[in-house]
């Protein structure tokens, strides 16, 4: 069963790398990597483990005050996501303008 889990994780990693290299922009690739990291953390937290292991992880998280640290970086992540959205809107506008220009040139 552990070999199957490792094989599944390897397969997911290979799929993730393949998708990463087919992304169109650096910004969206960064967003995608951030989301993959969040999924990895969530997966680790959801895996059923013993009480001792769970308590050990909880103590480590509490000692490093990760909530405060992550909260401060959340604003930068939000700004990055907003910039990515603005870049996408700008790219779509350029594509639409080019398509209209090509259509007028044909007529």
C-alpha positions in Angstrom: 0.0 0.0 0.0 2.9 2.4 0.7 4.4 1.6 -2.7 1.0 2.5 -4.3 0.9 5.8 -2.4 4.5 6.6 -3.5 3.7 5.7 -7.1 0.6 7.8 -7.0 2.5 10.8 -5.6 5.2 10.3 -8.3 2.5 10.2 -11.0 0.9 13.4 -9.6 4.3 15.1 -9.5 5.0 14.2 -13.1 1.6 15.4 -14.1 2.2 18.6 -12.2 5.5 19.2 -13.9 4.0 18.6 -17.3 1.2 21.0 -16.7 3.6 23.6 -15.3 5.6 23.6 -18.5 2.5 24.0 -20.7 1.3 27.1 -18.8 1.2 30.3 -20.9 2.6 32.9 -18.5 5.0 33.0 -15.6 2.5 34.6 -13.4 -0.1 31.9 -13.8 2.6 29.3 -13.5 3.4 30.8 -10.1 -0.2 30.8 -9.1 -0.5 27.2 -10.1 2.6 26.3 -8.1 1.1 28.1 -5.0 -2.1 26.1 -5.4 -0.2 22.8 -5.7 1.7 23.6 -2.6 -1.5 24.3 -0.7 -2.9 21.0 -2.0 0.2 19.2 -0.8 -0.1 20.8 2.7 -3.8 20.0 2.9 -3.1 16.4 1.8 -0.5 16.0 4.6 -2.9 17.4 7.1 -5.8 15.1 6.0 -3.8 11.9 6.1 -5.0 9.8 9.1 -2.2 9.6 11.6 -1.9 8.5 15.2 -2.7 10.9 18.1 1.0 11.2 19.0 2.0 12.2 15.5 -0.9 14.7 15.3 0.0 16.2 18.6 3.6 16.5 17.6 2.7 18.3 14.4 0.4 20.6 16.3 3.1 21.5 18.8 5.6 22.2 16.0 3.1 24.5 14.2 2.2 26.3 17.4 5.8 26.9 18.3 6.7 28.5 15.0 3.6 30.9 15.1 2.9 30.0 11.5 -0.5 31.7 11.6 1.1 35.1 12.1 3.7 34.6 9.5 1.4 33.3 6.9 -1.1 36.1 7.6 1.5 38.7 6.8 2.4 37.1 3.5 -1.2 36.7 2.6 -1.4 40.3 1.5 1.4 39.8 -0.9 -0.2 36.7 -2.3 -3.4 38.6 -2.7 -1.7 41.4 -4.6 0.1 38.9 -6.8 -3.2 37.2 -7.6 -4.8 40.6 -8.5 -1.8 41.5 -10.7 -2.2 38.1 -12.5 -5.9 38.8 -13.0 -5.1 42.2 -14.4 -2.5 40.7 -16.8 -5.0 38.1 -18.0 -7.6 40.8 -18.7 -5.0 42.8 -20.6 -4.0 39.8 -22.6 -7.6 39.0 -23.5 -8.2 42.6 -24.5 -5.1 42.4 -26.8 -6.3 39.2 -28.4 -9.8 40.6 -29.0 -8.3 43.8 -30.6 -6.1 41.7 -32.8 -9.1 39.5 -33.9 -11.2 42.6 -34.7 -8.3 44.1 -36.7 -7.9 40.8 -38.6 -11.6 40.6 -39.3 -11.7 44.2 -40.6 -8.6 43.5 -42.8 -10.5 40.6 -44.4 -13.5 42.7 -45.2 
